[in-house]
Amino acid sequence: MTINIGVPKEIRENEQRVALVPDIARRLTTDTVKVIIETGAGLQIGFSDEDYDGADIATDSQSLLGKSDIMLMVNPPSEQQISQLKEGATLIGFLDPFADPGRFAALAKKNISAFSVELIPRISRAQAMDALSSQASIAGYKAVLLASNLLGKFFPMLTTAAGTIRPSKVLVIGAGVAGLQAIATARRLGAIVEGYDVRNAVKEQVESLGAKFVDIEIKAEGSGGYARELTEDERQQQQVILARHVAAADVIVSTAAIPGRPSPRIITSAMVENMRGGSVIVDLAAEGGGNCELTKANETVEHQGVKIYGPVNVPGMVGNHASELYAKNLLNFLGLLLKDEQLIIDLDDEIINGSLITHQGILHHKGIREELEGASS
């Protein structure tokens, strides 16, 4: 029996990414696995339908959704797309699992096995499938470039006939995957860089990239590689120490975000008011409300001469490489599902069970079920 893997054209505004690039589509295609691409799905990043040689091209989304046994997407499906999915199909993508209970009720009603890549456990065996990390790395890189465009200064020190230009100072808040990539990028551009995180365990990683670690003497390691919430006393200590470093920075790249949770407020309005005019904040946590009190998603706010930019879907701005990395993540994840020319969902596998939201007509994921039931009560 042939297994059809479908890849639709993404419908999110300004989304450049596609779930499969041609090379990965070819690697998935076998005698028993057929890849179907919606026409124009890769055009935003320079891939024509002809580049997907070996794959079938669907001329419309409805026919693609209706005959795909496995649907690979970047963003969550719309209500209309869910209604068009094949009964009992498997869906894999960034499904925003802590939002919109109605979406998952609709998926369960159609007996869809829905996997959310945000929920893939952060364990050694799953590193090659960790789409959150691959996209966060791109976001950290791009955030520094966005900041350099907004900043009216050079990043590196320059010696010219007219005099010496002093290097810019960059503060990166949050030393996860995005933050570490932002540190590395700012250092490559020649800036003086500091990195801050409430998890003291990342100090060595920050320093290995040539940045100075801002130590507030609080250890707030949490589960899953994320930080726990600070107590009120810890938050006050954080702000007192961090305020000095914020005031000295020409650029701040803020990356402290937890999927499905409001972003922690770290940069107050008072801190911004103590920054030099012309300074820039790029807040990668904007979609969760922002790490800065003044952040507005998808807008640039100017406050007393300081620009605060809250970009959304930053990986989508680097669509080609973001798609390439995401497609490789999906290829590795599919290796768990496609065995002996069959689609097998092994609930004893920690990675499969941990990322599966709906299955066999029910909301399977206990944590998401409790979260959504609490939100609707």
Summary of the structure (lengths in Angstrom):
residues: 377
radius of gyration: 22.2
end to end distance: 43.9
largest distance: 72.7
contacts: 1294
relative contact order: 0.15
helix: 40%
strand: 20%
